[in-house]
Amino acid sequence: MLYALTHYLKDKVPWLWEMIERCNSAVFSMQHRRGLKVIPSLLKKHTRGLSIVEVAESDAAALARFFAEQPDEAFNFFHPHEFDEMTLQKLIRLKSFLMFLVKDGERIVGYFFLRCFVGGKAFLGKMVDVNAQGQGIGKTMCRCAMDVASALGLRMFETISKDNLASLYSTQRVLKVRIVKEMPNGYLYIEDLRKKSDSVIINRGGVCS
């Protein structure tokens, strides 16, 4: 319900969505002011040769360049927001839109975010640089996002196309996936959970336990 309402407002009533998002941001930052302060220490736990940092306003131009350098097909399954510098600046200012960079030195090799809501849900989005795929960066981002969501007491969700096998597999390698809903557009609405001995495997033919 929250997912469908969010996308309806973003697409059909953008001015109302922006107002709601600002209010959500203000309330969320008050609710989670202590938890938000521990995020930098959580990010350091996942640093193995690469660095993971929160996006600052000064990073907006570099992040916009990162998106501009990706091939068109990289956006077939990833368009959670616009990618221009002005839009990124607005998102960075929202305390409920947690944005992170994975960097190899000064080069951005991955981007992920948690769009958080006061009701206790967070939605994960992630992209790995086309020249840095296959190096485990997607899996690292999933683990890191789960740690952040858990620290804030949030349940973490994603929407992933069943045709986006790379994203599906990177998630499933490190997290347990619970299918909330199979959507008519070929996307899966999933909840990410800490992985235990059991797992869920998804393939082109459907969902298998």
Secondary structure in CASP SS format (residue, H / E / C, confidence):
PFRMAT SS
TARGET T0000
AUTHOR 0000-0000-0000
METHOD secondary structure of the structure
MODEL  1
M C 1.00
L H 1.00
Y H 1.00
A H 1.00
L H 1.00
T H 1.00
H H 1.00
Y H 1.00
L H 1.00
K H 1.00
D H 1.00
K H 1.00
V C 1.00
P H 1.00
W H 1.00
L H 1.00
W H 1.00
E H 1.00
M H 1.00
I H 1.00
E H 1.00
R H 1.00
C H 1.00
N H 1.00
S H 1.00
A H 1.00
V H 1.00
F H 1.00
S H 1.00
M H 1.00
Q H 1.00
H C 1.00
R H 1.00
R H 1.00
G H 1.00
L H 1.00
K H 1.00
V C 1.00
I H 1.00
P H 1.00
S H 1.00
L H 1.00
L H 1.00
K H 1.00
K C 1.00
H C 1.00
T C 1.00
R C 1.00
G C 1.00
L C 1.00
S E 1.00
I E 1.00
V E 1.00
E E 1.00
V C 1.00
A C 1.00
E H 1.00
S H 1.00
D H 1.00
A H 1.00
A H 1.00
A H 1.00
L H 1.00
A H 1.00
R H 1.00
F H 1.00
F H 1.00
A H 1.00
E C 1.00
Q C 1.00
P C 1.00
D H 1.00
E H 1.00
A H 1.00
F H 1.00
N C 1.00
F C 1.00
F C 1.00
H C 1.00
P C 1.00
H C 1.00
E C 1.00
F C 1.00
D C 1.00
E H 1.00
M H 1.00
T H 1.00
L H 1.00
Q H 1.00
K H 1.00
L H 1.00
I H 1.00
R H 1.00
L C 1.00
K C 1.00
S C 1.00
F E 1.00
L E 1.00
M E 1.00
F E 1.00
L E 1.00
V E 1.00
K E 1.00
D E 1.00
G C 1.00
E C 1.00
R E 1.00
I E 1.00
V E 1.00
G E 1.00
Y E 1.00
F E 1.00
F E 1.00
L E 1.00
R E 1.00
C E 1.00
F C 1.00
V C 1.00
G C 1.00
G C 1.00
K E 1.00
A E 1.00
F E 1.00
L E 1.00
G E 1.00
K E 1.00
M E 1.00
V E 1.00
D C 1.00
V H 1.00
N H 1.00
A H 1.00
Q C 1.00
G C 1.00
Q C 1.00
G C 1.00
I H 1.00
G H 1.00
K H 1.00
T H 1.00
M H 1.00
C H 1.00
R H 1.00
C H 1.00
A H 1.00
M H 1.00
D H 1.00
V H 1.00
A H 1.00
S H 1.00
A H 1.00
L C 1.00
G C 1.00
L C 1.00
R E 1.00
M E 1.00
F E 1.00
E E 1.00
T E 1.00
I E 1.00
S E 1.00
K C 1.00
D C 1.00
N C 1.00
L H 1.00
A H 1.00
S H 1.00
L H 1.00
Y H 1.00
S H 1.00
T H 1.00
Q H 1.00
R H 1.00
V H 1.00
L E 1.00
K E 1.00
V E 1.00
R E 1.00
I E 1.00
V E 1.00
K E 1.00
E E 1.00
M C 1.00
P C 1.00
N C 1.00
G C 1.00
Y E 1.00
L E 1.00
Y E 1.00
I E 1.00
E E 1.00
D E 1.00
L E 1.00
R E 1.00
K C 1.00
K C 1.00
S C 1.00
D C 1.00
S C 1.00
V C 1.00
I E 1.00
I E 1.00
N E 1.00
R C 1.00
G C 1.00
G E 1.00
V E 1.00
C E 1.00
S C 1.00
END
